[in-house]
Amino acid sequence: MTDPPPPPADLSWSALTRPGRRKPGNDDSWLVFASSAGGAETLPARSGHSLRSHDLVFAVSDGMGGGNAGDVASRSLLERMSQIIPETFRAAALGIYPDYLEHLDAAIQDVHRHVNETATLALAWFTPENLYLANVGDSRLYRLREGRLEQISQDHSFAWREWKRGKLSELQYRTHARRSALFEVVGGGYEQLTPHLAASHYAPGDTFLLCTDGLIDGIWERQLAEILASGPPETTSPALLEHAFDNAGLDDTTLIVIAVSRPGEAPPP
């Protein structure tokens, strides 16, 4: 006789964004929403929610068009994702159970065809059973588990690949002349798009971070791990933002910190 599955986890989160010091506006966007058969319910920047009755979706995007065009690109991308993802629930009500990653890929391809300017994306879709993730460009998703930080997204740049293959140090990567040269972006009229898609397990005690590249400009991965481990999302998210701005701050910076806990338990201290 098999044991019953554990009850759905609780998530708590904190999202922040700030324009770069030398910019008149903010081209970044973030979005948190609960997804169900009734559609998408937009959630606030700081809150908590159970996965018992809804999936939870978190996303950040960096608009690359500049000025109003960048802002429109990132915002339109996330709004369109919030319209498409709940279709899985409507399909399930009809007895059709689509593959989550295929549905996520189709959603991104749809957005890609309808966004005129370019943008990056990092998205985390939590269901009661799994985490489904997608990213395009250099917006990132990290997981901190038992003190170990892991980037579970993949940057779409050749410099990043060289770093992860051990051919560059983190310092060499951060100062590489083509670090920001991306071979995959959403929108912009490009014919094809190949997002990074994956399914991953999550567990109580895990902490996740979604962020645009503005955060990475001002913080090293060792420092990311230390700050994420230092407290709950409502304290670690402003600490990360302040640290990044103290050391860089020229680019728009957006992040969402997410903590996973057992039902009724407080998030990780």
ZAPA-788310 format. One line per 3 residues: their letters; for each residue x, y, z of C-alpha. Coordinates in steps of 0.1 Angstrom, whole numbers. Layout:
REM ZAPA-788310
A	X Y Z ~ ...
***
This chain:
REM ZAPA-788310
MTD	0 0 0 ~ 15 33 -11 ~ 16 63 12
PPP	-7 92 3 ~ 9 122 -13 ~ 19 151 10
PPA	-5 180 12 ~ 2 209 -13 ~ 28 233 0
DLS	24 270 9 ~ 44 297 -8 ~ 53 331 4
WSA	70 357 -17 ~ 82 393 -21 ~ 87 411 -54
LTR	106 444 -60 ~ 117 465 -89 ~ 137 496 -93
PGR	148 516 -124 ~ 184 521 -131 ~ 201 553 -119
RKP	207 567 -154 ~ 173 558 -168 ~ 141 579 -170
GND	118 548 -167 ~ 118 512 -159 ~ 117 486 -187
DSW	114 456 -163 ~ 81 440 -153 ~ 71 413 -128
LVF	39 394 -123 ~ 25 370 -97 ~ -8 353 -103
ASS	-29 323 -91 ~ -41 302 -120 ~ -72 281 -120
AGG	-102 271 -142 ~ -116 306 -136 ~ -86 323 -151
AET	-57 343 -136 ~ -60 362 -103 ~ -33 388 -100
LPA	-16 387 -66 ~ 3 415 -47 ~ 40 420 -45
RSG	42 405 -10 ~ 19 378 2 ~ 15 340 8
HSL	-8 314 -8 ~ -15 277 -7 ~ -11 255 -37
RSH	-42 235 -26 ~ -67 252 -49 ~ -46 272 -74
DLV	-13 269 -92 ~ 10 299 -86 ~ 30 315 -114
FAV	58 340 -109 ~ 76 358 -138 ~ 100 387 -145
SDG	108 403 -178 ~ 134 428 -191 ~ 121 449 -220
MGG	150 456 -244 ~ 134 481 -267 ~ 144 512 -247
GNA	121 538 -233 ~ 84 531 -235 ~ 89 503 -260
GDV	109 482 -235 ~ 83 488 -208 ~ 54 478 -232
ASR	73 447 -244 ~ 79 433 -209 ~ 45 441 -196
SLL	27 427 -227 ~ 47 395 -225 ~ 37 388 -189
ERM	0 398 -194 ~ -2 374 -223 ~ 13 346 -203
SQI	-14 352 -176 ~ -41 348 -202 ~ -27 315 -217
IPE	-15 295 -188 ~ -50 290 -172 ~ -61 272 -204
TFR	-46 240 -189 ~ -74 240 -163 ~ -101 246 -189
AAA	-87 218 -209 ~ -86 195 -179 ~ -123 202 -172
LGI	-130 188 -207 ~ -110 157 -200 ~ -79 168 -219
YPD	-47 168 -199 ~ -20 187 -219 ~ 17 183 -212
YLE	27 213 -190 ~ 60 219 -208 ~ 44 217 -242
HLD	17 241 -231 ~ 43 265 -217 ~ 63 263 -249
AAI	32 270 -269 ~ 24 300 -247 ~ 58 315 -252
QDV	57 309 -289 ~ 24 327 -290 ~ 38 357 -271
HRH	69 357 -293 ~ 47 362 -324 ~ 27 391 -309
VNE	54 412 -291 ~ 70 438 -315 ~ 99 447 -293
TAT	123 423 -276 ~ 123 411 -241 ~ 138 384 -218
LAL	117 362 -196 ~ 121 340 -165 ~ 90 321 -153
AWF	83 297 -125 ~ 50 278 -125 ~ 43 259 -93
TPE	17 231 -93 ~ 9 209 -63 ~ 32 183 -78
NLY	60 201 -96 ~ 77 233 -106 ~ 77 240 -144
LAN	102 267 -155 ~ 109 286 -186 ~ 134 313 -195
VGD	145 332 -226 ~ 176 355 -226 ~ 194 363 -194
SRL	167 367 -168 ~ 173 339 -143 ~ 158 315 -118
YRL	178 302 -89 ~ 171 276 -62 ~ 186 276 -27
REG	184 242 -11 ~ 202 233 22 ~ 227 261 17
RLE	235 253 -19 ~ 226 278 -47 ~ 219 265 -82
QIS	209 284 -113 ~ 182 262 -128 ~ 176 285 -158
QDH	200 289 -187 ~ 213 322 -200 ~ 211 324 -238
SFA	246 338 -243 ~ 278 321 -255 ~ 298 338 -227
WRE	275 322 -201 ~ 280 288 -217 ~ 318 292 -216
WKR	316 301 -179 ~ 294 271 -170 ~ 317 248 -190
GKL	346 260 -168 ~ 364 279 -196 ~ 358 312 -178
SEL	359 322 -142 ~ 329 341 -128 ~ 351 373 -129
QYR	360 367 -165 ~ 324 361 -174 ~ 312 392 -156
THA	337 414 -175 ~ 333 396 -209 ~ 327 420 -238
RRS	299 399 -252 ~ 282 389 -219 ~ 250 406 -229
ALF	249 394 -265 ~ 219 371 -265 ~ 210 345 -291
EVV	174 341 -279 ~ 149 368 -270 ~ 111 371 -270
GGG	96 392 -298 ~ 113 416 -321 ~ 100 398 -353
YEQ	125 370 -351 ~ 111 339 -369 ~ 121 312 -344
LTP	125 309 -306 ~ 138 281 -285 ~ 131 288 -248
HLA	147 268 -221 ~ 120 246 -205 ~ 123 222 -176
ASH	104 205 -148 ~ 119 204 -114 ~ 111 192 -79
YAP	106 216 -50 ~ 105 208 -13 ~ 96 226 20
GDT	127 247 30 ~ 136 256 -6 ~ 140 293 -16
FLL	137 305 -52 ~ 149 337 -68 ~ 137 351 -102
CTD	156 382 -114 ~ 165 403 -143 ~ 202 409 -152
GLI	203 442 -134 ~ 205 423 -101 ~ 233 401 -113
DGI	253 432 -123 ~ 258 441 -87 ~ 260 408 -68
WER	282 377 -69 ~ 267 342 -66 ~ 283 336 -33
QLA	266 368 -20 ~ 233 357 -35 ~ 234 325 -15
EIL	243 342 17 ~ 216 368 16 ~ 189 343 4
ASG	197 321 34 ~ 196 349 59 ~ 158 353 63
PPE	123 352 48 ~ 114 368 14 ~ 102 401 30
TTS	137 408 44 ~ 159 391 18 ~ 144 408 -13
PAL	152 444 -2 ~ 186 432 11 ~ 194 418 -24
LEH	181 449 -41 ~ 201 473 -19 ~ 233 452 -23
AFD	230 451 -60 ~ 223 489 -63 ~ 252 497 -40
NAG	276 479 -63 ~ 261 487 -97 ~ 226 501 -102
LDD	229 514 -137 ~ 203 489 -151 ~ 167 483 -141
TTL	166 456 -114 ~ 137 433 -107 ~ 135 403 -84
IVI	110 379 -67 ~ 120 358 -38 ~ 98 327 -31
AVS	99 305 0 ~ 83 270 1 ~ 69 257 34
RPG	47 229 47 ~ 10 239 51 ~ 6 260 82
EAP	43 264 88 ~ 62 297 87 ~ 86 302 57
PP	123 295 63 ~ 138 318 89
***
